[in-house]
Amino acid sequence: MDGPTNVFLALIIIGLPVILLMLIANRYFRLREKKLEVEAGMAAEKAAQYSARTHELEDRVKVLEHIVTDRGAEMAAQIEALRKPVARDRKTEVASPDA
């Protein structure tokens, strides 16, 4: 076993396992990259939801600040205006099960 035979055997013994390891590593890293992309998309979606919720809460705080800073009759009128739709909703809820 001289010359080309030794080289051929070395390529088979060393080369094939190296090629297989490279293929396995390549698949592993592609899978890992896809997982990271999915996680990034989910994080972006959650951030958008939190942003929307924060905006809603800021609007509610502005309304409450406006109510608190108003004086006398205006505040009473706004409180009554807020109560009236709730009372109507309760009447419709009570009426609908009986219907």
NUGU-519786 format. One line per 5 residues: number of its first residue (from 1); for each residue y, x, z of N, C-alpha, C. Coordinates in nm, 4 decimals. Last residue first. Layout:
NUM	Y X Z Y X Z Y X Z | ...
//
This chain:
99	3.7916 -8.5969 2.8054 3.7988 -8.6628 2.6757 3.6690 -8.6656 2.6039 | 3.7641 -8.4396 3.0273 3.7368 -8.5833 3.0423 3.7268 -8.6518 2.9070 | 3.8423 -8.1883 2.9384 3.7021 -8.2105 2.9761 3.6674 -8.3580 2.9890 | 4.1273 -8.2340 2.8730 4.0283 -8.2097 2.7693 3.8838 -8.2244 2.8163 | 4.2830 -8.2619 3.1071 4.2567 -8.3784 3.0228 4.1440 -8.3536 2.9243
94	4.2972 -8.0085 3.2092 4.2348 -8.1121 3.2913 4.1969 -8.2298 3.2052 | 4.4321 -7.8840 3.0027 4.3005 -7.8351 3.0417 4.2253 -7.9395 3.1228 | 4.6698 -8.0245 2.9977 4.5816 -8.0341 2.8818 4.4418 -7.9849 2.9144 | 4.7725 -7.9500 3.2465 4.7475 -8.0910 3.2195 4.6517 -8.1072 3.1014 | 4.8031 -7.6762 3.2089 4.7080 -7.7240 3.3092 4.6744 -7.8699 3.2864
89	5.0014 -7.6727 3.0141 4.8688 -7.6177 2.9836 4.7650 -7.6679 3.0824 | 5.2157 -7.7799 3.1613 5.1640 -7.8519 3.0446 5.0233 -7.8046 3.0103 | 5.2509 -7.5739 3.3506 5.2149 -7.7079 3.3961 5.1585 -7.7893 3.2806 | 5.3276 -7.3698 3.1793 5.2047 -7.3548 3.2568 5.1582 -7.4914 3.3042 | 5.5729 -7.4603 3.0799 5.4573 -7.4460 2.9879 5.3252 -7.4326 3.0628
84	5.7197 -7.4664 3.3364 5.6920 -7.5870 3.2578 5.5771 -7.5691 3.1601 | 5.7662 -7.2085 3.4343 5.6693 -7.2958 3.5006 5.6288 -7.4124 3.4126 | 5.9668 -7.1040 3.2761 5.8363 -7.0383 3.2752 5.7293 -7.1270 3.3383 | 6.1733 -7.2720 3.3432 6.1277 -7.2702 3.2040 5.9915 -7.2034 3.1941 | 6.2065 -7.1999 3.6102 6.1593 -7.3354 3.5781 6.1068 -7.3418 3.4353
79	6.3051 -6.9441 3.5672 6.1807 -6.9634 3.6427 6.1226 -7.1006 3.6129 | 6.5412 -7.0037 3.4302 6.4345 -6.9277 3.3638 6.3012 -6.9439 3.4356 | 6.6839 -7.1409 3.6280 6.6505 -7.2085 3.5020 6.5372 -7.1348 3.4296 | 6.7135 -6.9404 3.8199 6.6388 -7.0620 3.8533 6.5961 -7.1346 3.7267 | 6.8747 -6.7621 3.6754 6.7429 -6.7222 3.7211 6.6576 -6.8450 3.7533
74	7.1063 -6.9156 3.6370 7.0311 -6.8648 3.5216 6.8888 -6.8283 3.5618 | 7.1999 -6.9588 3.8939 7.1466 -7.0716 3.8178 7.0651 -7.0252 3.6975 | 7.1945 -6.6347 4.0155 7.1944 -6.7755 4.0499 7.1226 -6.8716 3.9579 | 7.1865 -6.3701 3.7731 7.2375 -6.4333 3.8947 7.2080 -6.5832 3.8953 | 6.9641 -6.1045 3.6693 7.0447 -6.2243 3.6448 7.0841 -6.2876 3.7771
69	6.7858 -5.9106 3.7549 6.9280 -5.8755 3.7519 7.0173 -5.9944 3.7213 | 6.5373 -6.0372 3.7311 6.5829 -5.9927 3.8625 6.7330 -5.9647 3.8627 | 6.5203 -6.0793 3.4554 6.5187 -6.1937 3.5470 6.5760 -6.1538 3.6824 | 6.5191 -5.8138 3.3647 6.6249 -5.9057 3.3211 6.6331 -6.0249 3.4164 | 6.2853 -5.7199 3.4783 6.4132 -5.6597 3.5160 6.5289 -5.7512 3.4808
64	6.1017 -5.8836 3.3396 6.1154 -5.8958 3.4846 6.2472 -5.8351 3.5333 | 6.1414 -5.7859 3.0805 6.1666 -5.9266 3.1105 6.1873 -5.9453 3.2603 | 6.0617 -5.5186 3.1171 6.1983 -5.5492 3.0740 6.2343 -5.6937 3.1051 | 5.7926 -5.5564 3.1811 5.8825 -5.5010 3.2825 6.0274 -5.5286 3.2450 | 5.7002 -5.6506 2.9349 5.6945 -5.7376 3.0523 5.7876 -5.6882 3.1621
59	5.7394 -5.4227 2.7773 5.8094 -5.5473 2.7453 5.8117 -5.6410 2.8653 | 5.5602 -5.2483 2.9021 5.7029 -5.2168 2.9024 5.7854 -5.3416 2.8718 | 5.3188 -5.3756 2.8400 5.3619 -5.3662 2.9792 5.5107 -5.3338 2.9898 | 5.3136 -5.3398 2.5605 5.3134 -5.4749 2.6181 5.3649 -5.4725 2.7616 | 5.3029 -5.0579 2.5504 5.4171 -5.1291 2.4915 5.4267 -5.2705 2.5489
54	5.0552 -5.0159 2.6672 5.1747 -4.9632 2.7319 5.2986 -5.0348 2.6809 | 4.8924 -5.1308 2.4705 4.8954 -5.1893 2.6049 5.0198 -5.1423 2.6808 | 4.9396 -4.9531 2.2607 4.9736 -5.0945 2.2458 4.9848 -5.1613 2.3828 | 4.8387 -4.7174 2.3757 4.9781 -4.7247 2.3340 5.0229 -4.8699 2.3212 | 4.5716 -4.7804 2.4085 4.6534 -4.7526 2.5258 4.8019 -4.7629 2.4925
49	4.5013 -4.8056 2.1376 4.4896 -4.9207 2.2274 4.5757 -4.9007 2.3514 | 4.5458 -4.5431 2.0505 4.6230 -4.6528 1.9909 4.6178 -4.7765 2.0800 | 4.3546 -4.4110 2.2038 4.4958 -4.3779 2.2215 4.5842 -4.4884 2.1646 | 4.1211 -4.5189 2.0944 4.1557 -4.5465 2.2345 4.3026 -4.5189 2.2602 | 4.1387 -4.4034 1.8384 4.1392 -4.5489 1.8538 4.1773 -4.5886 1.9969
44	4.1177 -4.1343 1.9012 4.2396 -4.1829 1.8371 4.2513 -4.3347 1.8520 | 3.8589 -4.1297 2.0034 3.9707 -4.0932 2.0907 4.1024 -4.1436 2.0321 | 3.7130 -4.1955 1.7752 3.7095 -4.2849 1.8901 3.8263 -4.2567 1.9845 | 3.7687 -3.9695 1.6173 3.8084 -4.1031 1.5719 3.8120 -4.2029 1.6869 | 3.6487 -3.7736 1.7739 3.7930 -3.7673 1.7496 3.8450 -3.9028 1.7033
39	3.3812 -3.8516 1.7563 3.4479 -3.8521 1.8864 3.5998 -3.8485 1.8703 | 3.3399 -3.8062 1.4817 3.3252 -3.9407 1.5365 3.3979 -3.9510 1.6705 | 3.3793 -3.5282 1.4724 3.4645 -3.6169 1.3937 3.4596 -3.7590 1.4477 | 3.1692 -3.4402 1.6359 3.3075 -3.4161 1.6767 3.4051 -3.5056 1.6003 | 2.9509 -3.5159 1.4777 2.9685 -3.5731 1.6113 3.1125 -3.5571 1.6582
34	2.9914 -3.3492 1.2558 2.9987 -3.4947 1.2402 3.0191 -3.5633 1.3747 | 2.9489 -3.1000 1.3780 3.0796 -3.1302 1.3195 3.0962 -3.2810 1.3016 | 2.6776 -3.1181 1.4423 2.7771 -3.1019 1.5495 2.9169 -3.1378 1.4994 | 2.5676 -3.1252 1.1870 2.5507 -3.2385 1.2771 2.6557 -3.2342 1.3876 | 2.6403 -2.8683 1.1011 2.6904 -2.9851 1.0286 2.6802 -3.1106 1.1154
29	2.4964 -2.7126 1.2848 2.6421 -2.7088 1.2881 2.7039 -2.8233 1.2088 | 2.2313 -2.7765 1.2090 2.2784 -2.8016 1.3448 2.4309 -2.8071 1.3490 | 2.2196 -2.6839 0.9460 2.2030 -2.8276 0.9738 2.2570 -2.8627 1.1113 | 2.2530 -2.4075 0.9975 2.3468 -2.4787 0.9112 2.3407 -2.6294 0.9376 | 2.0272 -2.3483 1.1501 2.1602 -2.3337 1.2100 2.2646 -2.4109 1.1294
24	1.8283 -2.3919 0.9557 1.8306 -2.4725 1.0782 1.9691 -2.4667 1.1423 | 1.8966 -2.1924 0.7698 1.8967 -2.3339 0.7307 1.9047 -2.4253 0.8531 | 1.8629 -1.9605 0.9265 1.9935 -1.9917 0.8692 2.0019 -2.1389 0.8294 | 1.5887 -1.9739 0.9810 1.6850 -1.9818 1.0908 1.8247 -2.0169 1.0404 | 1.4912 -1.9386 0.7170 1.4647 -2.0625 0.7903 1.5627 -2.0800 0.9068
19	1.5802 -1.6767 0.6680 1.6278 -1.7871 0.5848 1.6066 -1.9201 0.6557 | 1.4320 -1.5395 0.8623 1.5784 -1.5349 0.8649 1.6370 -1.6502 0.7840 | 1.1664 -1.5893 0.7807 1.2157 -1.6419 0.9092 1.3694 -1.6421 0.9191 | 1.1825 -1.4563 0.5207 1.1564 -1.5992 0.5347 1.2007 -1.6551 0.6702 | 1.2387 -1.1766 0.5810 1.3294 -1.2626 0.5038 1.3075 -1.4113 0.5247
14	1.0232 -1.0593 0.7187 1.1565 -1.0649 0.7787 1.2449 -1.1704 0.7096 | 0.7937 -1.1051 0.5600 0.7845 -1.1074 0.7065 0.9218 -1.1237 0.7716 | 0.8906 -1.0828 0.2948 0.8204 -1.2032 0.3397 0.8238 -1.2133 0.4920 | 1.0046 -0.8273 0.2929 1.0858 -0.9446 0.2573 1.0206 -1.0731 0.3076 | 0.7805 -0.6758 0.3584 0.8956 -0.6770 0.4489 0.9856 -0.7970 0.4211
9	0.6230 -0.7182 0.1291 0.5765 -0.7648 0.2596 0.6911 -0.7724 0.3604 | 0.7888 -0.5885 -0.0604 0.7560 -0.7303 -0.0751 0.7090 -0.7885 0.0579 | 0.7843 -0.3278 0.0364 0.9122 -0.3989 0.0271 0.8867 -0.5495 0.0203 | 0.5115 -0.2682 0.0084 0.5752 -0.2652 0.1407 0.7072 -0.3425 0.1409 | 0.4888 -0.2884 -0.2722 0.4094 -0.3756 -0.1854 0.4707 -0.3814 -0.0458
4	0.6468 -0.0860 -0.3833 0.6871 -0.2262 -0.3971 0.6104 -0.3206 -0.3043 | 0.5203 0.1652 -0.1878 0.6351 0.1254 -0.2672 0.6662 -0.0223 -0.2661 | 0.1747 0.1024 -0.1152 0.2891 0.1901 -0.1319 0.3997 0.1184 -0.2074 | -0.1170 0.0830 0.0000 0.0000 0.0000 0.0000 0.1239 0.0879 0.0000
//
